[in-house]
Amino acid sequence: MDYIVESTLRLPAFESVMVKLRNGEDVVIRKYDHSMDRDKLIEMYVNYDPRFRCLGLPPLSKEAIKGWIDYLGQNGFAIIAEKDGKIVGHLVIVPGERNEVDLTIFIHQDYQNLGLGQEMMKLIIDFCRKAGFNAITLVTERTNARAIHVYRKLGFEIVAPYYEYDMRLQLK
């Protein structure tokens, strides 16, 4: 298996995939390249509808978005969904304790409810299994019924049901 080095992690290569959305559009899901994609990703978040923010993310100001994107680019591994040169989805995993990763995903409001987030999640779950991670964790607002439904459908369990839902997918 081919491996790439992402920061200090030894990870399998991520192969780009073309997926067909429920509306018939084709979207490419590929590895995020911070030097090449940073400005396009910042643009996605600058144009992200604040009503779809979750737990204070993405940040609201352009400067805060830049800092957040740079932090994720330095500390995590990300994939993006791209349509006609425009980023419409972003999923990042950041290694944590016990050989687990924390996951964050945002789909631009114009591409929500089309199956894109679920396709990105399936790809990253497979990637994390190949990489040898023990589990994937995430946090979402308990009112985010749509996302919780998708996460549970993919095998995530709610491990802390308080103001937020801490969710976990055991990989090993």
C-alpha positions in Angstrom: 0.0 0.0 0.0 1.3 3.5 -0.8 1.7 5.8 2.1 2.1 9.5 2.5 3.5 11.5 5.4 1.0 14.1 6.7 2.7 16.2 9.4 4.1 13.4 11.6 1.5 10.8 10.7 2.0 7.9 8.5 -1.2 7.6 6.5 -2.3 5.7 3.4 -2.8 7.6 0.2 -6.2 9.0 -0.4 -7.5 8.4 -3.9 -9.8 11.0 -5.5 -13.3 9.9 -6.1 -16.1 11.3 -8.3 -19.5 11.0 -6.7 -23.0 11.6 -8.1 -25.2 13.6 -5.8 -29.0 13.2 -5.4 -29.5 16.1 -7.7 -27.5 14.4 -10.5 -24.4 16.6 -10.2 -21.0 15.1 -10.1 -18.6 16.2 -7.4 -14.9 15.3 -6.9 -13.8 14.3 -3.4 -10.1 14.5 -3.0 -7.3 15.2 -0.5 -7.0 18.8 0.7 -3.7 20.5 -0.3 -3.2 23.4 2.1 -0.9 25.4 -0.2 -3.1 24.9 -3.3 -6.6 24.9 -1.7 -6.4 27.3 1.3 -7.8 30.4 -0.4 -10.7 28.4 -1.9 -11.5 26.8 1.5 -11.5 30.2 3.2 -13.9 31.4 0.5 -16.3 28.5 1.2 -16.3 29.4 4.9 -16.6 33.2 4.3 -19.8 32.4 2.3 -21.1 29.8 4.8 -24.5 30.6 6.1 -24.1 31.3 9.9 -27.4 29.6 10.6 -25.6 26.3 9.8 -22.8 26.8 12.2 -22.3 24.1 14.9 -20.6 24.6 18.3 -19.2 28.0 17.2 -17.7 26.7 14.0 -16.8 27.8 11.5 -15.6 31.1 12.9 -17.4 34.2 11.7 -14.6 36.6 10.8 -12.3 36.1 7.8 -9.3 36.4 10.0 -10.6 33.8 12.5 -11.4 31.5 9.6 -7.8 31.8 8.3 -6.4 30.9 11.7 -8.7 27.9 12.0 -7.9 26.7 8.5 -4.2 27.1 9.1 -4.5 25.2 12.5 -6.4 22.3 10.8 -4.0 22.3 7.8 -1.0 21.9 10.2 -2.5 19.4 12.7 -4.9 17.3 10.7 -5.7 15.5 7.5 -8.5 16.8 5.3 -10.5 15.9 2.3 -12.6 18.3 0.3 -15.5 18.1 -2.2 -15.0 20.2 -5.2 -17.5 21.3 -8.0 -16.2 23.3 -10.9 -13.1 24.5 -9.0 -15.2 25.6 -6.0 -14.9 23.8 -2.6 -18.4 22.8 -1.4 -17.4 20.4 1.4 -14.7 20.0 4.0 -13.9 17.1 6.3 -10.9 17.0 8.6 -9.6 14.5 11.1 -7.2 15.5 13.8 -5.3 12.8 15.8 -6.1 12.7 19.5 -5.4 10.4 22.3 -5.5 6.5 22.2 -4.8 6.4 18.5 -8.2 8.1 17.8 -9.1 11.0 15.5 -11.6 13.8 16.1 -13.7 14.6 13.0 -15.2 17.8 11.8 -17.3 18.2 8.6 -19.0 21.1 7.0 -21.0 21.0 3.7 -21.8 24.3 2.1 -25.5 25.1 2.4 -26.1 24.8 -1.4 -24.9 21.2 -1.3 -26.6 19.9 1.9 -29.2 17.1 1.8 -27.7 15.7 -1.4 -25.8 12.8 0.1 -22.4 14.6 -0.1 -21.7 14.5 3.6 -22.5 10.9 3.9 -20.2 10.0 0.9 -17.4 12.0 2.5 -18.0 10.3 5.8 -17.9 6.8 4.2 -14.6 7.6 2.5 -12.9 8.9 5.7 -14.2 6.0 7.7 -12.5 3.6 5.2 -9.4 5.8 5.2 -9.2 5.7 9.0 -9.5 1.9 9.1 -6.7 1.6 6.6 -4.6 4.0 8.6 -5.0 1.8 11.7 -6.9 4.3 13.9 -8.9 2.8 16.8 -11.9 5.1 16.6 -13.4 8.3 15.2 -15.0 10.8 17.6 -17.0 13.9 16.9 -19.2 16.4 18.7 -22.4 17.9 17.4 -25.3 19.9 18.8 -28.1 17.7 20.1 -30.6 19.7 17.9 -28.7 18.7 14.7 -31.1 15.8 14.0 -30.1 15.5 10.3 -26.4 15.0 11.1 -27.1 12.7 14.1 -29.2 10.5 11.8 -26.4 10.2 9.3 -23.8 9.6 12.0 -25.9 6.8 13.6 -26.6 5.3 10.2 -22.8 5.0 9.6 -22.4 3.3 13.0 -21.6 6.1 15.4 -22.9 5.8 18.9 -23.8 8.6 21.3 -21.4 8.3 24.2 -22.3 11.6 26.1 -25.8 12.9 25.5 -25.7 16.3 27.2 -26.0 19.8 25.8 -23.8 18.5 22.9 -23.7 14.9 21.7 -20.3 13.3 21.8 -20.3 10.5 19.3 -17.9 7.7 18.6 -17.3 5.0 15.9 -15.1 2.1 17.1 -12.9 1.0 14.2 -11.1 -1.9 15.9 
